[in-house]
Amino acid sequence: MSLRPLALLACALLLSACSKVTQENFAQLRTGMSKAEVEALLGAPSECAGALGFTSCNWADERALISVQFGNDKVLVFSGSGLK
């Protein structure tokens, strides 16, 4: 039996455990950043919702949350909880 599938699974689990929802990444957020810049920093959001040019997106893991509100794809305000 090949160990390759097991090794790939182990790598996938390790990578998924490396959350980008951290205090260090939160500290790099700035008002006026583009949504693309935020996604480059935090990865794809867990969820987004919006209307009329405004969007609210959340990045979350099992212990922490970063919430960012965008207007025309630019950061207006952001908050975080449970960050370490």
Secondary structure, 3 states (H helix, E strand, C coil): CCCHHHHHHHHHHHHHCCCCCCHHHHHCCCCCCEHHHHHHHHCCCCEEEEECCEEEEEEECCCCEEEEEEECCEEEEEEEECCC
